[in-house]
Amino acid sequence: MNYTDVRDALTGPIPSVHTPYTREGEVDYRSLARLLDAMLEAGARAVVLTAGDSHYEAMSDREVGDVTRFTAQHVNHRAFMVAADFCYDTKHAVAFARECAGMDVDMLMVKPPNWQQSPTPETLAEHYAAVSREIPVMMVTNIFIPRGPAFGLATVKATMRATDRVLAVKDDMGEAFARRLTTLVHDRWAVWAGGRKENHLNIAPYGAHGYLSTFLPLMPQVAWDYWNAWQDGRMADAIRIIKTIDIPFFDFVCKSFSSPNLAFHAIGEICGRTQRWRPKPYSSATDAEVELIREWLKERKLI
């Protein structure tokens, strides 16, 4: 696998897997299959597990492995498959990477541990390089948020010197850091923006390839309308979608509920993909909250 393969796979709107649960707090594999099928039917070139959206904080290592294996088997090479680890030290990250390679996972998103801000740019570069010897690696920049942009860019540069098997990066920092990151790596790493369309628009002129799409598995037309507008050079249309749909949507889910993720799970139920439940002690949407979300989406003709 080379940079061109990864870049092509991570171009466009890319969905992450919000692991679905039963009311009893067990992973809902039937709903997970429906969700993955919805992503593929919506035209996703890649399917991505992430430490955050996929709820790894609420899972044992065995459950993380089980969800990864199920996802890889269900996707079955119909899309580029990205797995994720969660705060593993180098020894355990390498072992998990080896497992993922044996599951026919295409790439591993690596999130190193960062307790008391212990790693240095050099030790992080060594970590990414060690994991990348087992499977191609995607970096995720949320580890740099408490350390700042200078630390993040120093780590990226050290990693580029250490290995040519890091082939992608998901940016969660945004703003000026994201623009400098994209300028630095876009011809060696596939770059995609976390979160919102405006984060993609922030770095698209600098060479970004795609973005994490909340809408694609649930309301795919919104995702493709934005992407096609950007691709066709219809900037006014792309900005209109951000102004009239994306910003109001994220303002609504971020300000109206204890967590936007609570709303995302409720929307999964409204769209018939998954159930609303999240593992305790996370809160789940009440009946009243589900109806509030349903009415908000109906009023804007999103469902």
C-alpha positions as a LaTeX table, in Angstrom:
\begin{tabular}{lrrr}
\hline
Residue & $x$ (\AA) & $y$ (\AA) & $z$ (\AA) \\
\hline
Met1 & 0.00 & 0.00 & 0.00 \\
Asn2 & 1.31 & 3.46 & $-0.87$ \\
Tyr3 & 0.39 & 7.10 & $-0.37$ \\
Thr4 & $-1.69$ & 7.26 & $-3.54$ \\
Asp5 & $-3.87$ & 4.32 & $-2.46$ \\
Val6 & $-4.47$ & 5.86 & 0.96 \\
Arg7 & $-5.10$ & 9.34 & $-0.44$ \\
Asp8 & $-7.71$ & 8.02 & $-2.86$ \\
Ala9 & $-9.45$ & 6.01 & $-0.13$ \\
Leu10 & $-9.58$ & 8.95 & 2.28 \\
Thr11 & $-10.78$ & 11.51 & $-0.25$ \\
Gly12 & $-14.26$ & 12.91 & 0.35 \\
Pro13 & $-16.67$ & 12.54 & 3.27 \\
Ile14 & $-15.51$ & 9.72 & 5.55 \\
Pro15 & $-17.76$ & 8.32 & 8.32 \\
Ser16 & $-16.58$ & 7.17 & 11.72 \\
Val17 & $-18.33$ & 4.34 & 13.55 \\
His18 & $-20.38$ & 5.36 & 16.58 \\
Thr19 & $-20.49$ & 1.91 & 18.17 \\
Pro20 & $-24.16$ & 1.06 & 18.88 \\
Tyr21 & $-25.28$ & $-0.48$ & 22.16 \\
Thr22 & $-28.30$ & $-2.30$ & 23.51 \\
Arg23 & $-30.24$ & $-0.86$ & 26.41 \\
Glu24 & $-28.37$ & $-3.32$ & 28.66 \\
Gly25 & $-25.00$ & $-1.85$ & 27.65 \\
Glu26 & $-23.81$ & $-4.60$ & 25.32 \\
Val27 & $-22.40$ & $-3.88$ & 21.86 \\
Asp28 & $-25.33$ & $-4.18$ & 19.44 \\
Tyr29 & $-23.76$ & $-6.09$ & 16.58 \\
Arg30 & $-26.99$ & $-6.31$ & 14.59 \\
Ser31 & $-27.25$ & $-2.52$ & 14.60 \\
Leu32 & $-23.53$ & $-2.23$ & 13.86 \\
Ala33 & $-24.04$ & $-4.29$ & 10.71 \\
Arg34 & $-26.91$ & $-2.02$ & 9.63 \\
Leu35 & $-24.81$ & 1.07 & 10.30 \\
Leu36 & $-21.87$ & $-0.25$ & 8.27 \\
Asp37 & $-24.18$ & $-1.18$ & 5.39 \\
Ala38 & $-25.68$ & 2.32 & 5.47 \\
Met39 & $-22.20$ & 3.83 & 5.22 \\
Leu40 & $-21.32$ & 1.68 & 2.24 \\
Glu41 & $-24.65$ & 2.28 & 0.52 \\
Ala42 & $-24.11$ & 6.03 & 1.00 \\
Gly43 & $-20.88$ & 5.78 & $-0.99$ \\
Ala44 & $-18.24$ & 5.82 & 1.76 \\
Arg45 & $-14.82$ & 5.00 & 0.38 \\
Ala46 & $-13.54$ & 4.26 & 3.87 \\
Val47 & $-14.95$ & 3.12 & 7.21 \\
Val48 & $-13.14$ & 4.36 & 10.29 \\
Leu49 & $-13.17$ & 3.22 & 13.90 \\
Thr50 & $-11.98$ & 5.91 & 16.30 \\
Ala51 & $-11.09$ & 5.84 & 19.98 \\
Gly52 & $-13.68$ & 8.55 & 20.68 \\
Asp53 & $-16.74$ & 7.93 & 18.50 \\
Ser54 & $-16.35$ & 4.17 & 18.85 \\
His55 & $-16.39$ & 4.50 & 22.68 \\
Tyr56 & $-13.11$ & 2.75 & 23.46 \\
Glu57 & $-13.00$ & 4.41 & 26.88 \\
Ala58 & $-16.05$ & 2.30 & 27.75 \\
Met59 & $-14.66$ & $-0.97$ & 26.34 \\
Ser60 & $-12.23$ & $-3.61$ & 27.49 \\
Asp61 & $-9.30$ & $-4.46$ & 25.22 \\
Arg62 & $-11.13$ & $-7.66$ & 24.29 \\
Glu63 & $-14.22$ & $-5.71$ & 23.24 \\
Val64 & $-12.10$ & $-3.34$ & 21.16 \\
Gly65 & $-10.64$ & $-6.36$ & 19.39 \\
Asp66 & $-14.07$ & $-7.93$ & 18.89 \\
Val67 & $-15.56$ & $-4.75$ & 17.40 \\
Thr68 & $-12.54$ & $-4.36$ & 15.12 \\
Arg69 & $-12.77$ & $-7.94$ & 13.91 \\
Phe70 & $-16.52$ & $-7.74$ & 13.32 \\
Thr71 & $-16.20$ & $-4.47$ & 11.42 \\
Ala72 & $-13.39$ & $-5.76$ & 9.22 \\
Gln73 & $-15.28$ & $-8.96$ & 8.43 \\
His74 & $-18.51$ & $-7.13$ & 7.65 \\
Val75 & $-16.86$ & $-4.49$ & 5.48 \\
Asn76 & $-15.02$ & $-7.35$ & 3.73 \\
His77 & $-12.89$ & $-5.16$ & 1.46 \\
Arg78 & $-15.88$ & $-3.19$ & 0.19 \\
Ala79 & $-14.19$ & $-0.05$ & 1.54 \\
Phe80 & $-10.88$ & 0.99 & 3.03 \\
Met81 & $-10.87$ & $-0.18$ & 6.65 \\
Val82 & $-9.25$ & 1.91 & 9.39 \\
Ala83 & $-9.03$ & 0.51 & 12.91 \\
Ala84 & $-7.96$ & 2.41 & 16.03 \\
Asp85 & $-6.07$ & 1.78 & 19.23 \\
Phe86 & $-6.44$ & 3.66 & 22.50 \\
Cys87 & $-3.56$ & 4.86 & 24.68 \\
Tyr88 & $-1.51$ & 1.68 & 24.30 \\
Asp89 & 2.17 & 1.74 & 25.16 \\
Thr90 & 4.49 & 0.86 & 22.29 \\
Lys91 & 4.69 & $-2.85$ & 23.12 \\
His92 & 0.91 & $-3.26$ & 23.24 \\
Ala93 & 0.31 & $-0.94$ & 20.29 \\
Val94 & 2.64 & $-3.07$ & 18.15 \\
Ala95 & 0.88 & $-6.26$ & 19.27 \\
Phe96 & $-2.55$ & $-4.81$ & 18.46 \\
Ala97 & $-1.27$ & $-3.58$ & 15.08 \\
Arg98 & $-0.13$ & $-7.12$ & 14.31 \\
Glu99 & $-3.60$ & $-8.42$ & 15.20 \\
Cys100 & $-5.24$ & $-5.82$ & 12.96 \\
Ala101 & $-3.01$ & $-6.76$ & 10.03 \\
Gly102 & $-4.18$ & $-10.34$ & 10.48 \\
Met103 & $-7.82$ & $-9.17$ & 10.31 \\
Asp104 & $-7.25$ & $-7.55$ & 6.87 \\
Val105 & $-7.48$ & $-4.07$ & 8.36 \\
Asp106 & $-5.89$ & $-1.56$ & 5.94 \\
Met107 & $-4.65$ & 1.08 & 8.39 \\
Leu108 & $-4.43$ & 1.75 & 12.13 \\
Met109 & $-5.22$ & 5.11 & 13.70 \\
Val110 & $-2.71$ & 5.35 & 16.55 \\
Lys111 & $-3.44$ & 7.34 & 19.71 \\
Pro112 & $-0.46$ & 7.07 & 22.09 \\
Pro113 & $-0.76$ & 7.54 & 25.86 \\
Asn114 & $-0.08$ & 11.06 & 27.11 \\
Trp115 & $-0.33$ & 10.92 & 30.92 \\
Gln116 & 1.40 & 13.93 & 32.51 \\
Gln117 & 2.47 & 14.87 & 28.98 \\
Ser118 & 5.22 & 12.28 & 29.23 \\
Pro119 & 6.13 & 11.59 & 25.57 \\
Thr120 & 8.55 & 13.77 & 23.62 \\
Pro121 & 8.42 & 14.35 & 19.84 \\
Glu122 & 11.25 & 11.86 & 19.47 \\
Thr123 & 9.66 & 9.10 & 21.57 \\
Leu124 & 6.34 & 9.60 & 19.79 \\
Ala125 & 8.07 & 9.32 & 16.42 \\
Glu126 & 9.68 & 6.07 & 17.59 \\
His127 & 6.23 & 4.84 & 18.68 \\
Tyr128 & 4.60 & 5.58 & 15.33 \\
Ala129 & 7.53 & 4.03 & 13.48 \\
Ala130 & 7.39 & 0.83 & 15.54 \\
Val131 & 3.65 & 0.40 & 14.94 \\
Ser132 & 4.01 & 1.23 & 11.25 \\
Arg133 & 6.31 & $-1.73$ & 10.75 \\
Glu134 & 3.23 & $-3.93$ & 11.32 \\
Ile135 & 0.57 & $-1.90$ & 9.46 \\
Pro136 & 0.30 & 1.52 & 7.78 \\
Val137 & $-0.45$ & 4.21 & 10.37 \\
Met138 & $-2.75$ & 7.20 & 10.64 \\
Met139 & $-1.80$ & 9.86 & 13.17 \\
Val140 & $-4.53$ & 11.73 & 15.07 \\
Thr141 & $-3.68$ & 15.18 & 16.35 \\
Asn142 & $-5.89$ & 15.33 & 19.44 \\
Ile143 & $-2.91$ & 14.15 & 21.48 \\
Phe144 & $-1.28$ & 17.51 & 20.68 \\
Ile145 & $-4.11$ & 19.69 & 21.98 \\
Pro146 & $-2.74$ & 20.00 & 25.56 \\
Arg147 & 0.84 & 20.32 & 24.27 \\
Gly148 & 0.25 & 23.05 & 21.70 \\
Pro149 & 0.94 & 23.59 & 17.97 \\
Ala150 & 4.75 & 23.81 & 18.24 \\
Phe151 & 4.92 & 20.41 & 19.95 \\
Gly152 & 2.53 & 18.93 & 17.40 \\
Leu153 & 4.49 & 20.15 & 14.38 \\
Ala154 & 7.77 & 19.03 & 15.94 \\
Thr155 & 6.31 & 15.54 & 16.40 \\
Val156 & 5.04 & 15.45 & 12.82 \\
Lys157 & 8.45 & 16.43 & 11.47 \\
Ala158 & 10.22 & 13.86 & 13.67 \\
Thr159 & 7.79 & 11.18 & 12.50 \\
Met160 & 8.34 & 12.04 & 8.83 \\
Arg161 & 12.06 & 11.55 & 9.40 \\
Ala162 & 11.56 & 8.28 & 11.30 \\
Thr163 & 9.26 & 6.37 & 8.92 \\
Asp164 & 7.59 & 6.46 & 5.53 \\
Arg165 & 4.81 & 4.15 & 6.74 \\
Val166 & 2.73 & 6.87 & 8.40 \\
Leu167 & 0.47 & 7.67 & 5.46 \\
Ala168 & $-2.43$ & 9.66 & 6.90 \\
Val169 & $-3.41$ & 12.12 & 9.59 \\
Lys170 & $-6.77$ & 13.08 & 11.09 \\
Asp171 & $-6.68$ & 16.61 & 12.42 \\
Asp172 & $-8.64$ & 17.58 & 15.54 \\
Met173 & $-6.84$ & 20.83 & 16.36 \\
Gly174 & $-8.02$ & 22.98 & 13.47 \\
Glu175 & $-7.29$ & 26.67 & 12.85 \\
Ala176 & $-3.74$ & 27.76 & 11.99 \\
Phe177 & $-2.20$ & 24.47 & 13.17 \\
Ala178 & $-4.31$ & 22.52 & 10.69 \\
Arg179 & $-3.27$ & 24.76 & 7.82 \\
Arg180 & 0.41 & 24.42 & 8.65 \\
Leu181 & 0.08 & 20.66 & 9.13 \\
Thr182 & $-1.66$ & 20.24 & 5.79 \\
Thr183 & 0.91 & 22.37 & 3.99 \\
Leu184 & 3.70 & 20.29 & 5.53 \\
Val185 & 2.44 & 16.75 & 4.88 \\
His186 & $-0.24$ & 16.73 & 2.16 \\
Asp187 & 2.06 & 15.32 & $-0.52$ \\
Arg188 & 3.12 & 12.40 & 1.75 \\
Trp189 & 0.11 & 11.82 & 4.01 \\
Ala190 & $-3.61$ & 11.80 & 3.31 \\
Val191 & $-5.04$ & 14.65 & 5.39 \\
Trp192 & $-8.61$ & 14.75 & 6.61 \\
Ala193 & $-10.35$ & 17.11 & 8.97 \\
Gly194 & $-12.15$ & 15.96 & 12.07 \\
Gly195 & $-15.69$ & 17.07 & 12.80 \\
Arg196 & $-17.37$ & 19.71 & 10.72 \\
Lys197 & $-17.40$ & 20.84 & 7.12 \\
Glu198 & $-16.00$ & 24.22 & 8.13 \\
Asn199 & $-12.92$ & 22.41 & 9.46 \\
His200 & $-12.48$ & 20.87 & 6.02 \\
Leu201 & $-12.93$ & 24.22 & 4.30 \\
Asn202 & $-10.24$ & 25.64 & 6.61 \\
Ile203 & $-7.60$ & 23.32 & 5.13 \\
Ala204 & $-8.97$ & 22.26 & 1.74 \\
Pro205 & $-7.09$ & 25.01 & $-0.17$ \\
Tyr206 & $-3.85$ & 23.79 & 1.43 \\
Gly207 & $-4.21$ & 20.25 & 0.10 \\
Ala208 & $-6.56$ & 18.38 & 2.46 \\
His209 & $-8.21$ & 15.31 & 1.00 \\
Gly210 & $-11.36$ & 14.68 & 3.03 \\
Tyr211 & $-13.23$ & 15.15 & 6.27 \\
Leu212 & $-14.98$ & 13.17 & 8.98 \\
Ser213 & $-18.69$ & 13.24 & 8.10 \\
Thr214 & $-21.39$ & 12.98 & 10.75 \\
Phe215 & $-24.06$ & 13.21 & 8.06 \\
Leu216 & $-22.95$ & 10.51 & 5.60 \\
Pro217 & $-24.37$ & 7.38 & 7.32 \\
Leu218 & $-27.56$ & 9.16 & 8.45 \\
Met219 & $-28.36$ & 11.98 & 5.99 \\
Pro220 & $-25.98$ & 11.29 & 3.09 \\
Gln221 & $-27.37$ & 13.85 & 0.66 \\
Val222 & $-26.10$ & 16.68 & 2.86 \\
Ala223 & $-22.57$ & 15.25 & 2.83 \\
Trp224 & $-22.49$ & 14.75 & $-0.92$ \\
Asp225 & $-24.10$ & 18.12 & $-1.71$ \\
Tyr226 & $-21.31$ & 19.85 & 0.19 \\
Trp227 & $-18.54$ & 17.68 & $-1.25$ \\
Asn228 & $-19.73$ & 18.01 & $-4.84$ \\
Ala229 & $-20.05$ & 21.79 & $-4.46$ \\
Trp230 & $-16.46$ & 21.99 & $-3.22$ \\
Gln231 & $-15.17$ & 19.67 & $-5.94$ \\
Asp232 & $-16.98$ & 21.60 & $-8.67$ \\
Gly233 & $-15.66$ & 24.93 & $-7.45$ \\
Arg234 & $-19.10$ & 26.14 & $-6.38$ \\
Met235 & $-17.79$ & 27.83 & $-3.27$ \\
Ala236 & $-20.97$ & 29.81 & $-2.64$ \\
Asp237 & $-22.98$ & 26.57 & $-2.51$ \\
Ala238 & $-20.47$ & 24.90 & $-0.19$ \\
Ile239 & $-20.55$ & 27.87 & 2.18 \\
Arg240 & $-24.36$ & 28.01 & 2.03 \\
Ile241 & $-24.56$ & 24.38 & 3.22 \\
Ile242 & $-22.17$ & 25.15 & 6.07 \\
Lys243 & $-24.14$ & 28.27 & 7.07 \\
Thr244 & $-27.67$ & 26.88 & 6.75 \\
Ile245 & $-27.20$ & 23.22 & 7.77 \\
Asp246 & $-23.86$ & 22.40 & 9.37 \\
Ile247 & $-23.46$ & 25.29 & 11.80 \\
Pro248 & $-27.12$ & 25.24 & 12.96 \\
Phe249 & $-27.01$ & 21.45 & 13.36 \\
Phe250 & $-23.87$ & 21.42 & 15.49 \\
Asp251 & $-25.05$ & 24.43 & 17.50 \\
Phe252 & $-28.26$ & 22.51 & 18.22 \\
Val253 & $-26.69$ & 19.21 & 19.27 \\
Cys254 & $-23.88$ & 20.86 & 21.26 \\
Lys255 & $-26.05$ & 23.34 & 23.17 \\
Ser256 & $-29.26$ & 21.37 & 23.72 \\
Phe257 & $-27.97$ & 18.13 & 25.21 \\
Ser258 & $-25.46$ & 16.86 & 27.74 \\
Ser259 & $-23.31$ & 15.61 & 24.84 \\
Pro260 & $-23.55$ & 15.89 & 21.05 \\
Asn261 & $-22.78$ & 12.17 & 20.93 \\
Leu262 & $-26.06$ & 11.56 & 22.79 \\
Ala263 & $-27.84$ & 13.28 & 19.90 \\
Phe264 & $-25.90$ & 11.32 & 17.27 \\
His265 & $-27.05$ & 8.04 & 18.83 \\
Ala266 & $-30.63$ & 9.31 & 18.97 \\
Ile267 & $-30.46$ & 10.26 & 15.27 \\
Gly268 & $-29.26$ & 6.72 & 14.54 \\
Glu269 & $-32.48$ & 5.45 & 16.09 \\
Ile270 & $-34.62$ & 8.04 & 14.30 \\
Cys271 & $-33.10$ & 6.96 & 10.98 \\
Gly272 & $-33.65$ & 3.27 & 11.76 \\
Arg273 & $-29.96$ & 2.36 & 11.84 \\
Thr274 & $-29.20$ & 1.84 & 15.53 \\
Gln275 & $-30.67$ & 2.23 & 19.00 \\
Arg276 & $-30.24$ & 5.39 & 21.06 \\
Trp277 & $-28.48$ & 3.72 & 23.97 \\
Arg278 & $-24.97$ & 4.47 & 25.19 \\
Pro279 & $-23.03$ & 2.46 & 27.79 \\
Lys280 & $-23.47$ & 3.57 & 31.39 \\
Pro281 & $-22.46$ & 5.81 & 33.06 \\
Tyr282 & $-22.97$ & 7.77 & 29.83 \\
Ser283 & $-26.43$ & 9.28 & 29.56 \\
Ser284 & $-28.79$ & 8.29 & 26.75 \\
Ala285 & $-31.51$ & 10.34 & 25.10 \\
Thr286 & $-34.91$ & 10.37 & 26.77 \\
Asp287 & $-38.11$ & 9.93 & 24.78 \\
Ala288 & $-38.64$ & 13.70 & 24.97 \\
Glu289 & $-35.13$ & 14.38 & 23.66 \\
Val290 & $-35.59$ & 11.95 & 20.78 \\
Glu291 & $-38.80$ & 13.73 & 19.78 \\
Leu292 & $-37.12$ & 17.13 & 20.07 \\
Ile293 & $-34.38$ & 15.99 & 17.70 \\
Arg294 & $-36.90$ & 14.40 & 15.33 \\
Glu295 & $-38.93$ & 17.61 & 15.08 \\
Trp296 & $-35.80$ & 19.73 & 14.57 \\
Leu297 & $-34.70$ & 17.52 & 11.69 \\
Lys298 & $-38.18$ & 17.43 & 10.16 \\
Glu299 & $-38.54$ & 21.20 & 10.26 \\
Arg300 & $-35.39$ & 21.51 & 8.18 \\
Lys301 & $-36.36$ & 18.65 & 5.84 \\
Leu302 & $-33.29$ & 16.64 & 6.83 \\
Ile303 & $-35.39$ & 13.49 & 7.36 \\
\hline
\end{tabular}
